[in-house]
């Protein structure tokens, strides 16, 4: 009986083993059938990845891309900053061509490409969102064409279906006319009752009315560019922009806010100033030798400008102290003369540099605000194109807005970022608008204020200086400089274009009177920069 039971048990075990082996084979061969390239590829996909566009996130990214990494040559060339050194001082000594190449890669590949992808991801019914993308595209293109002149525009950034590998260069005039048209159409389409990006909109949290003001202020800026080359066209678009409604108060400011936390810092401050050691608080021997320029500091000191103690400090070591402390007393502020030094001065630590308020990684970036809008209105009134207020009235409002906006910056000892109404009133009383002066005298006063109020927006200050000639910059004829001591008037087109888009590249140079043999001619002028 025992042997019989063992036989039965053995038979059962053998049968179970056979069935188990069959099951393994079925699973194995089934896996062979289902094991294809797509399934294997899926194994490498991050489990948290998103493989579809999220327009709100893309819009936030597009806004974060809006502040251009300002070329250091502009900040120095417009004589905000200076340095005793030669190599990092391209802008205040015009020493070489470095830093004067238009940023095609950053503009087309990063900024405009993202805007194109966002536009494709949006539904046709999302009219407000589509309009905001069009407005941002104009903002992006205008900064590139303003420094480079003729650029690819109508053929550029078409997407894979319509991609043009060798886009033609369009004339700056045609580009400007289309940008103004785009602003006109997009502002007309904005509807407060429609959908918006909500909290993904870093500027206005989806407030369509404020987007209209932003677009019309941008239109006013672009229209005023044309004053020297086509004044009739300039007046037409200036009047249209004003009628549409431009920025008028601090609540209209388009800005990006930051915080002193990981992932939320102002990288423009962090990377351009602090990490690069060009300007570094409490680092008296900063590696690149950067200080404020005498042109800028002298203007603020001579007019007793209340922004001086907000923006500028001298780091001093009190008697008996072991550490330097910041002194924002206006009397001790002193700017370094641009282009005059080639060795470290013995009194280097007596020169002014940006205050801890300016160099705070929690400082905001202002994209556009009412200060610029009012100063543009002042010029429009001066030209007889605006009758809503006098040039003096709008000038005063522009100056005040340029002072009150500093309250957006966190206060850091020893200074306060808050400038009171009494301080701004006192400044205007001591430095009144010269309503009885000549046209050029009034234009100079307006333009100098724009230079001060738009501190940090080097692109716009550079454009306004080329158009108006103000502020008057100190001539710099540093030995061996590449421009004969003159401030450059445009940037060169990347030489890579000669390899990838040669025919169109050379045609654009010839059309504008430039040649490769002259280094793309940094003293040549873009279309609207007419003498």
C-alpha positions in Angstrom: 0.0 0.0 0.0 2.8 2.4 0.9 4.6 1.8 -2.4 1.3 2.3 -4.3 0.7 5.6 -2.6 4.3 6.7 -3.3 3.7 5.8 -7.0 0.5 7.9 -7.1 2.3 10.9 -5.3 5.2 10.7 -7.7 2.9 10.6 -10.7 1.1 13.7 -9.3 4.4 15.5 -8.8 5.6 14.7 -12.3 2.3 15.9 -13.8 2.5 19.2 -11.8 6.1 19.7 -13.0 5.1 19.1 -16.6 2.2 21.6 -16.4 4.6 24.1 -14.6 7.2 23.8 -17.4 4.5 24.2 -20.0 3.4 27.4 -18.2 6.9 28.7 -18.2 7.3 28.0 -21.9 4.0 29.8 -22.7 5.1 32.8 -20.7 8.6 32.8 -22.3 7.3 32.5 -25.9 4.6 35.0 -25.2 7.2 37.4 -24.0 9.1 36.9 -27.2 6.1 37.7 -29.2 5.3 40.9 -27.2 9.0 42.0 -26.9 9.2 44.7 -29.6 11.2 47.9 -29.9 8.4 50.1 -28.6 8.0 48.1 -25.4 11.7 48.1 -24.8 11.9 51.8 -25.4 9.1 52.4 -22.8 11.3 50.8 -20.2 13.7 53.8 -20.5 11.0 56.5 -20.1 11.0 58.4 -16.8 7.9 57.5 -14.9 7.2 61.1 -14.1 7.7 62.5 -17.6 5.0 64.4 -19.4 4.8 63.6 -23.1 2.2 66.2 -24.0 2.3 70.0 -24.0 1.0 72.0 -21.0 0.3 75.5 -22.3 0.2 77.1 -18.9 3.6 75.8 -18.0 5.0 76.8 -21.4 3.7 80.3 -21.0 5.4 80.6 -17.6 8.6 79.5 -19.2 8.2 82.0 -22.0 7.8 84.8 -19.5 10.9 83.7 -17.6 12.7 83.8 -20.9 11.6 87.4 -21.5 14.5 89.2 -19.6 17.4 89.0 -22.0 20.8 88.3 -20.4 22.0 91.9 -21.0 25.3 92.1 -22.8 27.9 93.5 -20.3 29.1 95.7 -23.1 25.8 97.5 -23.1 25.9 98.3 -19.3 29.5 99.5 -19.7 29.0 101.1 -23.0 26.1 103.2 -21.7 28.4 104.1 -18.9 26.5 102.7 -16.0 29.6 100.7 -15.0 33.3 100.9 -15.6 36.4 98.8 -14.9 40.1 99.5 -14.7 40.8 96.3 -16.6 41.2 95.9 -20.3 39.9 92.4 -21.2 36.5 92.6 -19.4 36.0 96.2 -20.3 35.0 95.8 -24.0 32.0 98.1 -23.4 33.7 101.1 -21.8 36.9 100.8 -23.8 35.6 99.3 -27.1 38.6 97.1 -26.9 37.5 94.2 -29.1 34.5 92.7 -31.0 33.8 90.2 -28.2 30.3 90.5 -26.8 29.0 92.4 -29.8 27.4 89.5 -31.7 23.6 89.3 -31.9 22.2 86.4 -30.0 20.6 84.4 -32.8 20.8 81.1 -30.9 19.1 82.3 -27.7 16.5 84.2 -29.6 15.5 81.8 -32.4 16.3 78.4 -30.8 15.1 79.1 -27.3 12.7 82.0 -27.0 10.9 82.1 -30.4 10.9 78.3 -30.7 9.1 78.0 -27.3 6.6 80.6 -28.3 5.9 78.8 -31.6 5.4 75.5 -29.7 3.1 77.2 -27.3 1.0 78.8 -30.1 0.6 75.3 -31.7 -0.5 73.8 -28.4 -3.2 76.4 -27.9 -6.7 75.8 -29.1 -8.0 78.3 -31.8 -10.7 79.3 -29.3 -8.1 80.5 -26.8 -8.0 83.9 -28.3 -6.6 85.8 -25.3 -3.8 83.3 -24.9 -2.9 83.4 -28.6 -2.8 87.2 -28.4 -0.5 87.2 -25.4 1.9 84.9 -27.3 1.8 87.3 -30.3 2.7 90.2 -28.0 5.6 88.3 -26.5 6.8 87.4 -29.9 6.9 91.1 -30.9 8.8 91.9 -27.7 11.4 89.3 -28.5 11.8 90.2 -32.2 12.1 93.9 -31.6 15.1 93.5 -29.2 16.9 91.3 -31.8 16.3 93.6 -34.8 17.1 96.7 -32.8 20.7 95.5 -32.3 21.2 93.6 -35.5 19.1 95.4 -38.2 17.8 93.1 -40.9 17.2 89.6 -39.6 15.2 86.5 -40.6 11.6 87.2 -39.7 8.8 86.1 -42.0 10.6 82.8 -42.9 11.9 82.1 -39.3 10.6 79.6 -36.8 8.0 77.9 -38.9 8.0 74.5 -37.2 8.9 71.1 -38.8 6.1 71.1 -41.3 7.1 74.4 -42.9 10.7 74.6 -41.7 12.9 76.8 -43.9 16.6 75.9 -43.5 17.8 79.0 -45.2 15.4 81.8 -44.2 15.7 85.1 -46.0 16.6 88.3 -44.1 13.8 90.8 -44.0 14.4 94.6 -44.0 14.0 96.2 -40.6 11.3 98.5 -42.0 9.1 95.5 -43.1 9.7 93.9 -39.7 8.7 97.0 -37.8 5.5 97.4 -39.9 4.5 93.8 -39.2 5.3 94.1 -35.5 3.1 97.1 -35.2 0.4 95.3 -37.1 0.7 92.3 -34.8 0.3 94.5 -31.7 -2.7 96.2 -33.2 -4.5 93.0 -34.0 -3.6 91.2 -30.8 -4.7 94.0 -28.5 -8.0 94.3 -30.4 -8.6 90.6 -29.9 -8.0 90.7 -26.1 -11.3 90.1 -24.3 -11.6 90.5 -20.5 -14.5 88.0 -20.6 -12.4 85.3 -22.3 -10.1 82.7 -20.8 -6.5 83.4 -19.7 -3.4 81.8 -18.3 -4.4 82.6 -14.7 -1.6 82.2 -12.1 0.7 80.9 -14.9 0.9 84.5 -16.0 3.8 85.9 -14.0 3.1 89.4 -15.2 -0.6 90.0 -14.5 -2.2 86.7 -13.2 -4.4 86.7 -16.3 -5.5 90.3 -16.1 -6.3 90.9 -19.8 -6.8 94.7 -19.3 -3.2 95.0 -18.0 -2.0 93.0 -21.0 -3.7 95.6 -23.3 -1.7 98.4 -21.5 1.5 96.4 -21.9 0.9 95.9 -25.6 0.0 99.6 -26.2 3.0 100.8 -24.3 5.2 98.5 -26.4 3.5 99.9 -29.5 4.3 103.4 -28.3 7.9 102.4 -27.8 8.2 101.0 -31.3 6.4 103.9 -32.9 8.7 106.4 -31.3 11.7 104.5 -32.9 10.6 105.8 -36.2 10.8 109.5 -35.4 14.0 110.2 -37.4 13.3 107.9 -40.4 9.5 108.2 -41.0 8.0 110.8 -38.7 4.6 110.6 -40.3 4.4 106.9 -39.7 5.7 107.4 -36.2 3.0 110.0 -35.4 0.2 107.7 -36.7 1.2 104.8 -34.5 2.0 107.0 -31.5 -1.5 108.4 -31.6 -3.0 104.8 -32.0 -1.0 103.6 -29.0 -2.1 106.5 -26.8 -5.7 106.1 -27.8 -5.5 102.4 -26.9 -4.3 103.2 -23.4 -0.8 102.8 -22.0 0.5 102.1 -18.5 -0.3 104.7 -15.9 0.5 103.3 -12.4 2.7 100.9 -10.5 0.0 98.2 -10.8 0.6 98.1 -14.5 4.3 97.2 -14.2 5.3 94.0 -16.1 7.8 92.3 -13.9 9.2 89.0 -12.7 9.5 88.6 -9.0 12.1 86.5 -7.3 13.0 85.3 -3.8 16.1 84.4 -1.9 15.3 80.6 -1.9 16.7 77.8 -4.0 15.1 77.8 -7.4 13.6 81.2 -7.0 16.6 83.5 -7.2 17.2 86.2 -9.7 19.8 84.4 -11.8 20.6 87.6 -13.8 22.1 89.0 -10.5 23.5 85.7 -9.4 25.3 84.8 -12.7 26.1 88.2 -14.2 27.3 90.0 -11.1 27.9 87.8 -8.1 29.3 84.6 -9.6 31.3 86.5 -12.2 32.9 88.7 -9.6 32.4 91.7 -11.8 30.5 93.4 -9.0 30.4 91.7 -5.7 29.4 93.2 -2.4 32.0 93.2 0.4 34.6 91.9 -2.1 36.7 95.1 -2.3 39.2 93.4 -4.6 36.6 91.9 -6.9 38.3 89.9 -9.7 37.0 91.9 -12.6 37.4 95.3 -11.1 33.9 96.6 -11.7 32.5 99.8 -10.3 29.9 102.4 -11.2 30.9 104.8 -13.9 31.6 108.5 -13.2 29.1 109.5 -15.9 26.2 107.8 -14.0 27.2 108.7 -10.5 28.0 112.3 -11.3 24.5 112.8 -12.8 22.9 111.5 -9.7 25.1 113.5 -7.3 24.8 116.8 -9.2 21.0 116.7 -9.1 20.8 115.3 -5.5 18.8 112.4 -6.8 17.2 110.4 -4.0 17.9 107.2 -5.9 21.6 107.5 -5.3 21.6 106.2 -1.7 19.3 103.4 -2.8 21.4 102.3 -5.7 25.0 103.0 -4.7 27.4 102.3 -1.8 31.1 102.6 -1.1 32.5 99.8 1.0 34.6 101.2 3.8 36.5 99.8 6.8 36.0 102.0 9.9 39.0 102.7 12.1 39.7 99.7 14.3 37.2 97.5 12.4 38.0 94.1 10.8 35.3 94.1 8.2 34.1 96.5 5.5 30.7 98.1 5.8 28.5 99.7 3.2 28.2 103.5 3.2 25.4 104.9 1.1 26.0 108.5 2.1 25.7 110.5 -1.2 28.7 112.7 -0.3 31.1 109.7 -0.5 29.8 108.2 -3.7 32.3 108.3 -6.5 32.3 106.8 -10.0 35.3 105.5 -11.9 36.0 107.2 -15.2 35.3 105.0 -18.2 38.2 103.8 -20.3 40.9 105.8 -18.4 42.6 103.1 -16.5 44.7 100.0 -17.3 46.1 99.2 -13.9 44.3 98.9 -10.6 44.1 102.4 -9.0 45.5 102.7 -5.5 42.2 104.2 -4.3 40.1 101.4 -5.9 38.1 100.8 -2.7 36.9 104.4 -2.7 34.7 104.0 -5.8 31.0 103.3 -5.8 29.4 100.1 -6.6 25.8 98.7 -6.6 24.2 98.6 -3.2 23.0 95.3 -1.6 19.5 96.4 -2.7 20.6 96.3 -6.3 22.6 93.1 -6.0 19.9 91.2 -4.0 19.1 87.8 -5.6 15.5 88.5 -4.5 15.4 91.7 -6.6 12.7 91.8 -9.3 13.3 92.4 -13.1 11.1 95.1 -14.5 10.2 94.3 -18.2 8.3 97.5 -18.8 6.5 100.1 -16.6 4.7 103.4 -16.4 7.9 105.4 -16.0 8.8 104.7 -19.6 5.2 105.2 -20.7 5.0 108.7 -19.2 8.4 109.7 -20.6 7.3 108.6 -24.0 4.1 110.6 -23.6 6.3 113.6 -22.6 8.2 113.3 -25.9 4.9 112.8 -27.8 3.6 116.0 -26.2 6.9 117.8 -27.1 6.4 116.8 -30.7 2.8 117.9 -30.7 1.4 114.4 -31.1 -0.3 114.3 -27.7 -2.6 116.9 -26.2 -3.9 115.0 -23.1 -1.2 116.6 -20.9 1.8 118.9 -21.2 5.3 117.6 -21.6 6.1 118.9 -18.2 3.1 117.1 -16.5 3.9 113.7 -18.1 7.7 114.2 -17.5 7.0 114.8 -13.8 4.8 111.7 -13.6 7.5 109.6 -15.4 10.2 110.7 -12.9 7.9 109.9 -9.9 7.1 106.5 -11.3 10.8 105.8 -11.8 11.3 106.5 -8.1 8.3 104.8 -6.6 9.0 101.6 -8.5 12.1 101.0 -6.3 9.7 100.0 -3.6 9.5 96.7 -5.4 13.1 95.9 -4.3 13.5 94.6 -0.7 15.2 97.1 1.6 18.6 96.1 2.8 20.7 98.1 5.3 22.1 100.7 5.1 19.6 101.8 2.5 15.9 101.9 2.1 14.3 101.1 -1.3 11.3 103.3 -0.5 11.5 106.8 -2.0 8.8 109.1 -0.6 6.5 111.5 -2.5 8.2 114.4 -0.6 11.6 113.2 -1.9 10.4 113.1 -5.5 8.6 116.5 -5.1 11.8 118.0 -3.8 13.8 116.5 -6.6 11.5 118.0 -9.3 11.4 121.3 -7.5 15.2 121.5 -7.6 15.5 120.1 -11.1 12.3 121.4 -12.9 11.4 120.4 -16.4 12.8 122.9 -18.9 9.5 123.7 -20.6 11.0 126.9 -22.0 14.0 125.3 -23.5 14.6 124.3 -27.1 13.3 121.1 -28.6 16.7 119.4 -28.2 17.1 120.6 -24.6 13.8 119.2 -23.6 14.4 115.9 -25.5 17.7 115.6 -23.7 16.1 116.1 -20.3 13.5 113.4 -21.1 16.1 111.0 -22.5 18.5 111.4 -19.5 15.6 110.5 -17.2 14.9 107.5 -19.3 18.5 106.5 -18.9 18.1 106.7 -15.1 14.6 105.2 -14.8 15.3 102.3 -17.0 18.5 101.3 -15.1 18.9 97.5 -15.8 17.1 97.5 -19.1 20.3 98.1 -21.1 18.7 97.2 -24.5 16.1 99.9 -24.3 18.5 102.6 -23.0 20.9 101.7 -25.8 18.2 102.0 -28.4 17.0 105.3 -27.1 20.5 106.7 -27.0 21.0 105.8 -30.6 17.8 107.5 -31.6 18.1 110.7 -29.6 21.9 111.0 -28.9 21.2 111.4 -25.2 22.6 111.1 -22.6 25.9 112.5 -23.9 28.5 109.9 -23.1 32.1 110.7 -22.3 34.3 110.0 -25.4 36.6 107.0 -24.9 39.6 106.5 -27.2 41.3 103.7 -25.4 44.6 102.5 -27.1 43.9 99.8 -29.6 40.1 100.0 -29.5 38.2 98.7 -32.5 35.8 101.7 -33.1 38.1 104.7 -33.0 36.8 105.6 -29.6 33.2 105.8 -30.7 30.3 103.9 -29.1 29.2 101.0 -31.4 25.8 101.5 -33.0 24.8 97.9 -33.7 25.9 94.3 -33.2 27.3 91.9 -35.8 25.4 89.0 -37.3 26.8 85.6 -36.1 29.5 84.4 -38.5 27.9 81.0 -38.4 25.3 82.4 -40.7 27.9 82.6 -43.4 28.2 78.8 -43.1 24.6 77.8 -42.9 22.7 80.6 -44.7 25.4 82.3 -46.8 23.5 83.8 -49.7 20.9 85.5 -47.4 23.5 86.5 -44.9 25.7 88.2 -47.5 22.7 89.8 -49.1 21.6 91.3 -45.8 25.1 92.7 -45.2 25.3 94.3 -48.6 21.8 95.7 -48.4 22.8 97.5 -45.1 26.2 98.7 -46.4 28.2 96.2 -44.4 30.9 93.7 -45.4 32.6 90.9 -43.6 36.0 92.5 -44.1 34.9 95.4 -41.9 33.9 93.1 -39.0 30.3 93.5 -40.0 30.8 97.2 -39.2 29.9 98.0 -35.6 29.6 101.7 -36.5 27.0 101.0 -39.2 23.4 102.0 -38.4 20.2 100.0 -38.4 17.3 101.4 -40.5 15.7 103.6 -37.8 19.0 104.9 -36.5 19.2 107.8 -38.9 21.7 110.6 -38.3 
